[in-house]
Amino acid sequence: MNTTYLGRRHCQAITGAVETAGGTVPEALADILAQLDAVKDWAPAPVEDIASVIRSGAFTAANAAEQLDKILRAPTQDPRELTAKAEAALVNQFGKALHGAAGDAVIEAVRPAFEKAAKGIMDAREHITADTTPAQILELGDEAAKAWREVGVHKQSLDRVHALVQAMASDFDVLGQPEPLLWQRTGNMVYIAAVYARDENTPLEEVARWLMAPNAGNGGKWMRILSVTPLELNSLTRAREIIAAQTEERRKAAKAHRDAMSGVATTRA
């Protein structure tokens, strides 16, 4: 995890996304954000210089040594540099927390909203598809019309959770980065797909392609993902387990392919 280019606003984006998705920010993250706010609001005490002390009349022969020692011991670090260092250290702590228990706590915080919306999408699929038109809905009857009216709200709830997952994965690298030679060109979305995968057998690249596709139609990408896997919300820990299992299988397959090709080349030689 590299937090060099991250700042307070990236932490705020995570906590804001948790609240927008209907969850409560885990205490560990709220505490770090409060510390970041305190650093931002800090107003350093003015540093005295010897000339101002003399002009004020506070400098006398009797206290000259004391005043000079005081000025000599005064901090010389630029307050802006100090606050920048404090922010960087706190952002790094925030990232480490997301990689640990706080990251899983974030998922649990938004799970009720996700599961309610996921059930709504899956129930709607019994009556409509992503491509069902308004004209068709009129012909299908009341249940289809009700599903069509409600599916947009469910889609928005799932989109908000997905925005949170994307922010954690993209900004704080909570899922790691795919090995380009093992995965097709889906970027880190293939790892994000593991958050929604049912198990180690879920085709992550297919889920990733739907996550990257235009978010159109009834239920958007979520209705289409149902053609690949039921809608799940895994903890970050569980998602990393699924990623590790599938990555290992791909490594084995790649090695077997290399060995086979090497054998063919040796035979031809």
Number of C-alpha atoms within 10 A of each C-alpha: 13 10 18 10 9 16 17 18 13 18 24 16 15 23 21 16 23 23 16 16 24 17 20 17 20 19 11 16 23 16 13 18 21 11 15 24 14 11 17 14 10 11 9 10 7 6 9 11 14 14 9 11 15 13 9 9 8 11 18 12 8 8 11 13 11 13 18 14 11 13 14 12 8 11 9 8 8 10 14 10 10 12 17 15 12 16 21 19 16 20 25 19 16 25 24 17 18 23 20 14 15 20 24 18 21 25 22 18 19 25 20 14 18 26 17 13 23 25 14 19 29 18 13 25 20 11 18 24 18 18 14 15 13 11 8 13 18 11 10 14 11 12 14 20 18 13 21 24 13 16 24 17 15 23 22 15 20 24 19 20 23 21 17 23 23 18 17 25 21 16 18 24 18 26 23 15 14 18 12 11 10 15 16 11 14 17 15 20 22 24 27 27 26 30 26 22 26 18 19 16 11 18 17 26 18 16 27 22 17 21 21 13 12 10 16 13 16 25 30 25 22 25 27 22 20 16 11 16 18 17 22 16 23 21 20 27 17 17 24 19 16 23 25 14 14 19 16 12 13 15 14 12 13 14 12 12 12 12 12 12 12 12 12 11 10 9 8 7 6
